[in-house]
Amino acid sequence: MAGANVKTVIMIVVSLIVIAVILPLGIGLVSVMGDSMITLSNGTAVALSTIVDPAVLTLLTVLLPILAVIGVLMYFIPRSGD
């Protein structure tokens, strides 16, 4: 970061602090979504994991946090034209 000024450094620090606080909360909420109870139109309540394919739940609980971190990293990686 050759030409980083104070504003850029503060923006990176604040972003990383927000990510450090919010990302674990989001991961926790997404990881328990399989246990969420869904009420069907006939009034019966079933767990989401019995309706949705377990592979989809696993993909969301693993891939979503990884994509969030990659997105943040891509924002801060210097571009060749900058």
C-alpha positions in Angstrom: 0.0 0.0 0.0 2.4 2.5 -1.2 0.1 5.5 -1.5 -2.2 4.8 1.5 -3.3 7.8 3.3 -4.9 8.1 6.8 -8.4 7.9 5.4 -7.7 4.6 3.6 -6.1 3.0 6.7 -9.0 4.1 8.9 -11.5 2.7 6.4 -9.7 -0.6 6.3 -9.5 -0.8 10.1 -13.2 0.0 10.6 -14.2 -2.5 8.0 -12.2 -5.2 9.6 -13.6 -4.5 13.0 -17.2 -4.6 11.7 -16.4 -7.9 9.9 -14.9 -9.3 13.0 -18.1 -8.5 15.0 -20.8 -9.3 12.4 -19.3 -12.3 10.5 -19.3 -14.7 13.5 -22.9 -13.7 14.3 -23.9 -14.4 10.7 -22.1 -17.7 10.7 -23.8 -18.7 13.9 -27.2 -17.8 12.5 -26.7 -19.5 9.2 -25.3 -22.7 10.9 -28.5 -23.2 13.0 -30.9 -22.5 10.1 -31.3 -26.2 9.5 -33.0 -26.4 12.9 -35.4 -23.6 12.1 -39.1 -24.7 12.3 -41.1 -23.9 9.2 -44.9 -23.9 9.4 -46.5 -25.4 6.3 -49.8 -24.2 4.8 -51.7 -27.1 6.5 -50.5 -25.9 9.9 -47.8 -28.6 10.6 -44.4 -27.4 11.7 -41.3 -29.2 10.3 -37.6 -28.5 10.5 -36.0 -26.8 7.5 -33.4 -29.6 7.2 -36.2 -32.0 6.3 -37.5 -29.8 3.5 -34.2 -28.5 2.0 -31.5 -30.8 0.7 -28.7 -31.1 3.3 -26.2 -30.4 0.6 -27.7 -26.9 0.1 -27.6 -26.2 3.8 -24.0 -27.3 4.0 -23.1 -25.2 0.9 -24.7 -22.1 2.6 -23.0 -22.7 5.9 -19.6 -23.2 4.4 -19.6 -21.2 1.2 -21.3 -18.0 2.4 -18.7 -17.0 5.0 -15.9 -17.8 2.6 -17.4 -15.7 -0.1 -17.9 -12.8 2.4 -14.3 -12.8 3.3 -13.2 -13.1 -0.3 -15.4 -10.1 -1.2 -13.8 -8.0 1.5 -10.3 -9.0 0.5 -11.1 -8.2 -3.2 -12.3 -4.7 -2.1 -9.0 -3.9 -0.5 -6.5 -5.5 -2.9 -4.9 -2.8 -5.0 -5.9 -2.8 -8.6 -3.3 -2.6 -11.4 -4.8 0.6 -12.8 -4.9 2.5 -9.5 
